[in-house]
Amino acid sequence: MLNIIRRSQIVGSQVIDSATAAQLGYLEEVWLDELGHVAYLSGEGGYLALAQVSGVGGDAVSVFHRLMIEPPENLRRWYRL
C-alpha cells in the first residue's frame, strides 16, 4: 500500500534508531534528486538516505542505523521547486 506524506507532516519529527530506540535528532529537510524523487532526509546529525528509513509515524521517523553520510551535490531542497 502506498502512503503519501506531505513535507509539512514530516519536517520537525524525531529521528529514532529502530534497533536501539536512541533519538538521533529532528528531521529538518527533505532532499530531492535530479529526477525530483525524494532521496535524502537531513537533520542535526547529517543526511540519511531514504533507503535507511524503516518507518514513518505521527511524531517520529525510524531509521535502520545511525549512518549519516555526505549527500551528492545534485540534491535540491523540496520547498525550492
PyMOL commands that set and color helices and strands:
alter all, ss='L'
color gray80, all
select helices_A, chain A and resi 7-10+50-52+78-80
alter helices_A, ss='H'
color red, helices_A
select strands_A, chain A and resi 14-17+23-32+38-43+46-49+53-56+60-63+76-77
alter strands_A, ss='S'
color yellow, strands_A
deselect
rebuild
show_as cartoon
